Amino acid sequence: MERDYLPICMEDMKKRGWTQADFVFVIGDAYVDHPSFGPAIISRLLERYGYKVCMIAQPDWKNDKSIDVFGRPRLGFLVCGGNMDSMVNHYSVSKKRRQKDAYSPGGQMGLRPDYATTVYCNLIRRTYKDVPIIIGGIEASLRRMAHYDYWSDKLKHSILVDSSADILSYGMGEHSMIEIAEALDSGIDVKDITFVRGTCYRTKDISGVPEDSIILPDYDSLSKDRLEYARSFYTQYINTDPYSAKTLVEGYGNRGYVVQNPPAYPLTQMEMDDVYDLPYMNNYHPIYGEAGGIPAISEIKFSLTSNRGCFGGCSFCALTFHQGRIIQTRSHESLIKEAERMTHDPDFKGYIHDVGGPTANFRHKSCAKQDKYGVCTNKQCLFPEPCRNLKVDHKDYVELLRKLEAVPGVKKVFIRSGIRFDYVMADSNDEFLKELCEKHISGQLRVAPEHVSDNVLRMMGKPQNSVYEKFIDRYKRVNAKTGKQQYVVPYLMSSHPGSTLKEAVELAEYVRDIGYMPEQVQDFYPTPSTISTCMYYTGVDPRTMKPVYVPHNPHEKAMQKALMMYRKPENYDLVKEALIKAGRQDLIGFDKKCLIAPRKMDRKGEHQGQRSYGKNDKSKNNSINNGKNSKNNKVVPQKNTKSSGQKNAKNGKNRNKRK
């Protein structure tokens, strides 16, 4: 049969000669058949194994009939809330409703419910009482055990309990989904599929779990004692490696238990290649054309996913829980083949937008022992400083980039995924940095120091600020050798656990000194299953159980955020209040080091906010001056850029959200 999208209506199914679907896939996003979208990978992989898969995208959750498009599936329903957690998709960190949904037709908001995975499962259960339901995707993966939910400000059950689904496939899901499908196809009852790695299931009886299983505190205990939750969370955190993890069990009283099997093993390079060679249409379904298409596709249509996993270990990132710390890569041949296919797309202009993943410059496991023993449970690869066993080598990545540049029809290859600057600094060879500066950025490089206070950076799991400063010096030196004048755009975060007003002022002074004034700033967003979110909820660092200062008050968070954008007149009152509370009135005045000027009265008797900028005032527009007048200039962006939160969301949207 000619390559085509999977069926989205009964007519499509009949064209294929099918009388019944094996699986009906219910998704919170619009239907996009591209391997940056988890449901596309899982559905195409099931198709490769001979299963009939039909798609229901963004059903009307208020109408029971919307789930009955294809009737009863032979094997079960698959449910994925989308490439992002539905609550992150819907709400900003201030809990205000977002205006656009990049995963919906024309960016329209409101086409999926809050807590989409749970709502869709309940919708299915009202119509089909006994059909197996398997859930996956980022929303299910990160909510697989009891978790703090920022939007309701409480500890919530495992999503398995609230959704009444039968099995939860966590992580990327290729291995587990095929094993589940084969078990169901062989006639095994869904309640007996308790043996699949990378899955969680509900049970009333735990007598059959392995003897070395870890019994976590039950939900009732976790709800009563936040310190108990911190300890439980860290137990889960150190049991995310497929080679060392134990089975975890969490009790829910008369509702039974949730059992988490150890993670699935990482894909081999051959398996990764096979996954990305499936017959994707590499676009959104044509039905969305009239509405303006799906905005998210523009970010990834001409980008290449070269790796999965991340050993960076940032506290605010959920990758450890979802993709794991073991790097998985595609072969050069697979990536070149995809690039060649791109060149035949009529919309391709010769530019590959990105070659990367969660971290672009990770192209191999962090050390050789991981093939046998997995990652260390008691230490990180890069934090607080690079491990002595860390393999630091950019040669494979440089070689890959050069091969892609040589593909006929490719004009330029960009790198837009984040690079780990501390990993670059651990490499004594300048070859990668030189290649990056000469060929793969366009005027500016985006990196994520996140903060400048070492106290905050320690909570973030990031290297000391001195490492970033040395990277900037090295970057400038390499650019000077290449004859280019290029800049660094730093992603910065306010209100992370550990950040008091003192550290927030320190960050504002840094922004001042480098001549950089961001238009937007990422305020720390407590999303499920990160160490930082655990700190936010419990007030302790789960790694040490030591107390951590947490900015909870919305007004304080607003002050910390305003300090980083102190030149905006609308932020004047917040900045002044923050400086006074921090005991830094020395930064209110007319000295060049001051953040704001004292208010004065204009002729009409009204207050003026910031100082007025005269014609010759060189601080009027730092994006014009490029920071050249700052003695300590380190970062000189050419234009305003998106916040780190947007960057992280982009990477998450494009690569990290799989069923």
N, C-alpha and C positions, 0 to 999 in steps of 0.2 A: 504494500500500500504506500502511496505517496506520503512523504513526511507532512505532518499536520499537527495542529494543536490537539490535545486530548479532548474528549467530548465535554461540552458544557450544557448540553440539553439533550432531550430524548431523541430528537432528530439526528444529532451528531452520532449518537450511540447506534441508531438503526443503520446509518450509512456504513458503519463498520461491521454490520451484520451481527451485532451483539444483542442478546435478549435480556441479559442481566450483567450488571457490573460486579466485579469481585470486590473492589473497594470504591467507596465514594469518599472523596477528599473534600472536607469542608475547611475553607481558609478565610481568614479575616482580611487579607489583602485582595486586591484585584488579581486576576489570573495573569501572571507574567511567566512565560516559559523561558527562563534564563537561569543558568546555574548559580547566580548570586542570590537566588530565591530558593529557600529550603524546600518548599513544596514541589518546585520544579524538579529538583534532584531526586527526591523520594519517589515522586510519581513516575518519572522516566526510568528510574532504576527498577521499580516494580514492573513496569512495562517490559523492560529488558528480560526480566525473569518470567515473562509470559502471563502476567496478571492484567486484567482489564480494569483500568482506573478511570473514573469520571470525576470531574471537578465541579464543586459548587462554591463559587467565590462570593463572599460578602452577602450571605443570605439575609433576608429580613427576619431578624430574631423575634419580631412581634407576631409573625405569621407561621404557624406550625407547618403549613403546606410548603413553605420555602425549602424545607429540608427533604421533601418527598419528590424531588425532580426526577430521580431515576428509580424510585421504588426502593425495595429492600435489597441491599448489597449481599452477595453470596457469603463474603467473609467478614466484612465489618466496615465501620466508618473510621476514617482518619481525620483528626482535628488539629488544626494549627491556627493560633490566634494571629499570626502574621510575622513578618520579619523583625518587628519590634514588639516589646511588651505593649499591650494595648493601652495601658495607663500612661506610659511614657509617650506613646504616640498621641494621646489625647490631651495631656496636661503638661504645662511648663513646671519648673521647680517651684514656682510660687502658687501652683495648683490652679492656674488660670487656663481656661480652655484654649487650645491652639486653634488657629484659624484655618490651617491647611493640613491635609493628610497626603504625603507624597506617594503613598501606596494605593490611593484611590483614584478613580477616573477624574481627570481635570483638577486633582488636588482637593476634591470635595471632602469636607469633614462630616462625620456623623453616619458613615455607612457601615460601621461596626460598633458593637456595644462595648462599654467598659467591661473589663475582665472577660474578654471575648471567648477564650477557650472554655471557661466554665459555663457561660451562657449558651454557647453552641451545643455543648454536651447535654445540658438540661433540655434544650430544644429537641435534640435527637431522642432522648429518653422518653419524652412525652409521646412520641410517635412510635418508636421501636423499643419496646421494653427490654428485649433480650438480645439485641444485636451487639456484638463486641465493639467497644469504642477504644481506640488507641490514640493517645494525645502526644504531641511533641512540639517542637519549635522552641524559641527562646522563652516565651511566657511560661510554658510548662516546665522546661528544663530548669529554670532558675527558681521555680516555686515548687520544686518536687518534694521538699520537706517543709516543716513549719518554718515560716519566714516572716520578717517584719515587712509590713505593707505601709509605705509612707503615706499613701493617699487616704487610707482609713485610720492611720496612726495606731495600728494595733498589730499584734502577732496573729497571723492567719494560719489556718490549717494547711497541710499539704494540699496542693491543687487536686490530687487524686480523690481526697475526701469530699471536697466541695463540688467537684464536677461529676462524681459517680462514674468516672471512666474506669475501664478495666486495667489498662496497662499504660504506663507513661514511658516513652522513649526519650531519654535525655542525651544531651550531646548532639553530635552531628547526625547520627541515626542510621547510616547506611547498613552497617552490619546488623544492628538489632532489628531493623524493620524487615529485612529479608528473612531473618530467622523467625520472627513472629509470623510473617505471611506463610512460610513453609509449615510452621506448626499448625496454624489454623487450617491450611489446605489439606493437611494430613488427617484432620478430624480431631485434633486435640482440643478439648474444651478450653476456652479462654482463661478460665479460673485456674487451670492447671499449667498455664505457661508462666512458670515462676523461675525459670532457669536461664533466661536470656541476659547476657551482660548488657549493661547500658540501659537497663529498664528498672522501673519501680512498679510494685503491684500492691494491692490491698489484700489482707487475709485476716481471718479470725483466729487462726492457729499458727503459731511460729515454731512448732515442734520440729518442723522440717528444715529450718534454716541451718546453715553450717555452724559447727560448734564454736568456731572462732569469730562468729558475728559479734558486732558491738551493739549493745542495747543502749540506745540514747535515752535521756530523760523523756518521760511522756509529755504530751502537749499541755496537760494541766499543770505540771511542774514548771514547764518553760514559761507559761503565762504568768505564774505567780512570782518568778524569780528571774530577773533579767541577767544576773550573773550566771545562772544556770544555762540560760540560752547562749550566752557568750561562749561558755565552755563547750556546749553541744555544737555550736556553729564551727568552732575551730576543729573539733573532731571530724566534722564533715569535710572541712577544708583540706585536712591532711590525708583524706581518703578519696582523693580525686584522680589518683594515678592508677592505670589499669594493672600495673605489675605489683603494686603493694597494697592496694585498697582492700578493705574488708567489707563484708555485707553489713549494712546499717539497718537498725530496726527502731521505729518510732511509734509509740503507743498512743491510741486515741480513745481509751476507755471502752465503752460498749460499742464503739464504731470500729473496733479492731485495731489492726496495725498497718503501717506503711513500711514495706521492705524495699530497700535500695540495694540492688545487686552491684557488684563492682563495675566500673566503666568498661565499655567496649574497647578492644585493642585498636590502636591507631591504624589508619589505612596505609598499606604499602604504597610505594610510588606507582607501581603498576595499577593498583586499585584506584588511586587518585586519578591517574590518566584515563582509566576506563570511565570513571564518573563524569569527567569533563568532556568525554567524547560521545556522550549519549546524544540522541537526535533532537536537541533543543531547537526551538524556533528563534530563540535569542531576541524575543521582543514580547510586548504585551499583546493580548488577544485583540484582533481587529475590531471587536464590538466596542472597544473603548475609544476608537479613533474620533468619533463624532464629538465626544466629550473633551477632547484635547489630549488623549493618551494618559499614561501613568508617569507622573513627573520623576519618580525614582529611577526610571530606566536611563535617563540622561546621564546619571552619575556613573553608571556601570556598563553600559552597552559596549563601549570600546575600551574596557579595562580588562586586565588579565589577573586572575587569582592564581598566585604562584605557590602559596603556602597556607597552612592552617596551624593553629596553636600559637602559644606565646609563652616564653619563659621570662618575660619582663617582670611579672609579679606586681603590677601596680595595685594598690589596695582598693582603689575605687572601680576597678575593672572586673567584670564577671567572667572573663575568658577562662580562668582556672576552673570554674564550675561547668563551663559549657564546652569549650574546645580542648581544654587541658593544656599542659605545659610542654608536651612533646611536639616538636615541629614535624609536620608532614608536608612533603613537597611534591610538585609535579615535575616531570622530566622536561628538559629543554625541548625535546621533540614534540611533546604534547602542547606546550605553550606556543611554539612556532607554528604548529598546525592550526591552532585557534587564531593566531594572528593572521595567517594566510587567508583563513575564512573571512575574517573581518574586512580584508582589502576588497572583497567582492561585494560587500554591502554598499548599496547606492548612497547611503548617508555617510559613509566613511570618508574623511577628508585627509587621511594620511597620518593622523595623530592617535597614538595609543595613550590613553589618559592616565593609566596606572599599571604597574606591574608589582603586585605585592600581596598583602593580606593584613591580618591584625597588626603585624610589624613587617615593613617591607624588606628590611635587610637581614631577616632571619631565613637562611636557606638550608639549615641542617640542625640536627639535634645539638643541644648545648654541650653535651659531652658523650664520649663513647660508651660509658657504662649504661646509658639509658636503654640500649637495645636489650639488655638482660635484666636490669634492676629497676628501670624507670627513673623518675626524678626523685631527688631527695625530699623527704617529708619534713626535715627539720631545718632546712635552709634554702635560700633563693640563689639563683644563678648569677644575678647582677647586683643584688642588694644585700647588705649596705655597700658592698664593693664587689667587683667581679670575682667569682670563684676561681681558685687556682687551676681547677680542672676544666674551666670553660674553654671551649674551642672557638677561637676568634679568627674568622677567615671570610673575606668577602669575594674571593676569587670566582666562585661559582656564580654568584649574582652578577658580577661584572661581565663574565663571559656570556651569561644569558642575555643581558641587556644589549651587548654588542651583536649577538646573533639576531635579536629581534629588530634592531636597527637596520640590519642587512636584508630584511625581508622586502622583496619588490613591492612598491606601493606604500611602504611605511616611511614617512618623512621624519618623524620625531617620536621618541618614547619618553614619556614623563613618569615621574615617581610622585604620587600624591598620597599614598599611604604614609603613615607616620614612620620615621626612622628612629631607632634608639641611638641617641647621641652618645650615651655612655658605652654602648657596644662599639660604636665607631672609635671612641677614644681608647678602647682597649686594644684596638688594632694599630700596631706601629706603622703599618704601611699606608701611605696616602693615596694609593691607587683608586680605591672606591670613592673617596671624597673628591678627588680630582675629576673622576668620571662623572660624578653627580653634578659638580659645579659646572663642568664644561658642556654637558649634554642633556641632563635630565630634569632640570628645573628651569623656570622662566622668570628670572629676576629675583625670586624670593623662595626661601626654604622654610617650610613650616615644621617646627619642632615643639615638643611639649615639656618644658621644664616644670610647668604647673605652679611653682612657687619659688621664692628665694630664701625663705626661712628654713634653716636646717631642721628645726623642731617640727615644722609642718611636713617637710619633705620626708622625714623619718616615718611619720604617720602614713604618708602616701605610698611608702615603699619605693621612693624615688632617690636617686643619688644626690649627694650634697651639691649645693649651688656652685661650689668651686669647680666641679666637673663640667657643668654647663658653661661657666665662664671660660674654661680652658678650651672647650669645644668651639666657642665663638671666636676665640683668638686663632685657633687652627683653621677654622672655616675662612676667616678673613685672609689669613696667610696664603691658603690654597687659591682663593679667588684672585689675590694680587698676582700670583704666579701665572694664572691663566689670562690675566688682563681684563677680568670681568668685574663689574661693580654690582654685586648682588647682596641681598639683604636676608635677614632672618626674621620670621614672624613667630613670636612665642605664644603658645597657648597657655593661658593662666587661669587659675581657679580660685574663687573666693569661698570662704566659710567652710572649708574642709575641717573635719575634726582635728583639733590641735591648734587651730588658728584663732587667737584672741584678737582684739582690736590692735594690740601692739604689733603682731605679725602682719595684720592687714595694712597698717601704716607703713611698715617696712616694705611691703610689696608696692604700695603707692609711690614711695620714694624711689624705688627701683624703676618703675614705669617712667617717672619724671626724669631720672638720670639718663635713661637710654633714648629719650625723645620719642617715646611711643605712647600713643593715646588710643586704646582700643574703642571701637564703637559699641562693641558688645563684650560681655564677660560671662563666663560660665560660673554660675553659683553651684556649689556642690549639690548633686542630685542623688538622694538615697534610693537606689534601685535594688531590687531583691538580690540576695546572695553575693554581696561583696563584703570584704573586711571593713571597709569604710562605713557601710550601712550598719553593720553590726556595732561599730563604735558609736554611731549616731544614736542608735536605739538603746544601747546598754550603758554608754558612758565609760567603757573600758576598751582597751586594745585586747582583742581575744588571743593574740599571740603571747602576751605577757600578763594579762589580767590586771594591768596597771591602769589607774584612772586617766581619762583623756578629757580635756576641755572640749565641749561641743557647743557651737553656736546654734541653739534651737530657736531663739526668739526671732520672729520674722523681721522685726525692726533692726536688730543687730545685724542680721544677714543682709538687709538692705544697706546698712551703713558700710559693711565690708565691701559689698559690691560697688557702691558709689565711690569709695576711695580710689578704686582702680580707674574710674572715669571722672576724676575730680574736676576736669575742665568743663564738663557739661553744666551750664547754668542751673538746670533743673536739679542737679545733685548738690547744690551749694549747702543747703540746710543740713542734709545728712552728713556731708563731709565735715562741716564745722562741728556738729555735735560729736562725731566720731573722734575728731582731733582733741576736743576738750575732754572727752571721757578717757582718752588714752594719755592725757597729760602732755599732749604735743601741740600746745598753743604756739610754740616756736615756728610752726609751719603755717601759721596764719599771719600774713604780712605782705610786704612788698619786696622782700629779698628774693633773689632769683631761685633760692632753694625752697621758698614757700609754695604750698600747694594752692592756697586760695588767699585772696586779699580781704582785709576787713571790709565790711559793708559800709557804704557811705550813701548819703541822700542825694538824689538828683534834684533838679530845679523844681520838679513837680511835687517834691516831698515823698517820692516813692523810693523804696530800697533798690539799689543796684545789686546784682548778684556778683558775678565774677568781675575782675578788673576789665576795663574796656581795652580792646586791642587797637592800638593806633596803626597808622599806615606803615610805620617802620618797625613795628613790634615783631621781632623775629620768632616769638613764640606763638604767633597767631595760628599758624598751620604747620604742625610738625610733619605732616605728610608731604608738604611742599619742600620744606627745608631738609627732609630726610634725616633729621637729627644731627646734621653736620655741626651745629653749634654746641652740642653737648660734649663736654670734655671727656666724660666717661662713657661715651657712646659705644654700645655693644650691638644694639639691634636697631635697624633703620628701615622699617617696612615702607614700601612705596604707596600702599593704599590700605584702607581699612579692610579687615578680614573677619571671617566668621570666628565664633568663639570655639574653645576647645570642646565644649559640649556638643556643638554642631558637628565638629570634626569626628568626635567619637561616635556620634549617632550615625554619621555617614558611613564610617567603617563598619559599624554594627549592621546597618541596613544592607550594605553591599556584600558582606562576607560572613558575618558571625552568626546569623540567625538561621539555623537549620532545624529541621524537625529531628 
